Amino acid sequence: MFDEYHTHKIEYGNVYYIPTPVFFFGLKANEEALIELAPGKSILAKMMYMSETDEYGIKHVFFKLNGQTRSIDVNDKSYKSVKKSNRKVSSAKEIGAPLQGRLSNVLVKAGATIEKNDPLFTIEAMKMESTIVASASGKIKSIVLHEGVLVAQDDVVIELE
């Protein structure tokens, strides 16, 4: 039990200031708690609102500390994301998207031989198109993502042999 307490103290610091019911059950909407930090020094914490979990597993929590509104983003560990994500670049034989955007045009085909600085694909982001070029010569093994797909940074678009 001591190991569990010690691990909790290292991760969260001293939480003995927080009243026991608030520590174990949290605050409900519009509920307040007076937290005494030292003799004559206390803060009034009021829970305002907690959003639903978003697609990234984050809840937005709004509260007041001594009348000033604050907000934090909390990771909901019970949430399992169903958002589809693409494979990330893991080797030198993969060419990924250098920025987030929409894959607007793939300029090469599987089996094609490419030279250094040959255009490979274009990404549209913020109403601008960026052409991604080959950093070395090689042969295209496969096209992983196709035109119209939304890509994040480092998503694999092309595999080389």
QUIMO-V890644 format. One record per backbone hydrogen bond with DSSP energy under -0.5 kcal/mol. CO is the residue of the C=O (numbers start at 1). NH is the residue of the N-H. Records with the same first field share a line. If there is no record, write none. Layout:
BEGIN
CO = NH ; NH
END
This chain:
BEGIN
1 = 5
2 = 6
3 = 7
4 = 8
5 = 9
6 = 10
7 = 11
8 = 12
9 = 13
13 = 15
15 = 18
19 = 23
20 = 24
21 = 25
22 = 26
28 = 31
31 = 47
33 = 35 ; 45
34 = 36
35 = 37 ; 43
38 = 41
40 = 42
41 = 37 ; 38
43 = 35 ; 45
44 = 66
45 = 33
46 = 64
47 = 30
49 = 62
54 = 57
57 = 76
58 = 54
59 = 61 ; 74
60 = 51
61 = 72
62 = 48 ; 49
63 = 70
64 = 46 ; 66
65 = 68
67 = 69
68 = 65
70 = 63
72 = 61 ; 74
74 = 59 ; 76
75 = 77
76 = 79
79 = 81
87 = 156
91 = 94
93 = 160
94 = 96
95 = 157 ; 158
97 = 154
101 = 151
102 = 104 ; 124
103 = 148
105 = 107 ; 122
109 = 112
112 = 140
114 = 138
115 = 118
118 = 134
120 = 107 ; 108
121 = 132
122 = 104 ; 105
123 = 125 ; 130
124 = 102
125 = 128
128 = 125
130 = 123 ; 132
132 = 120 ; 121
134 = 117
138 = 114
139 = 161
140 = 111
142 = 144 ; 159
146 = 149
149 = 103
151 = 101
152 = 155
154 = 89
155 = 97
157 = 144 ; 145
158 = 95
159 = 141 ; 142
END
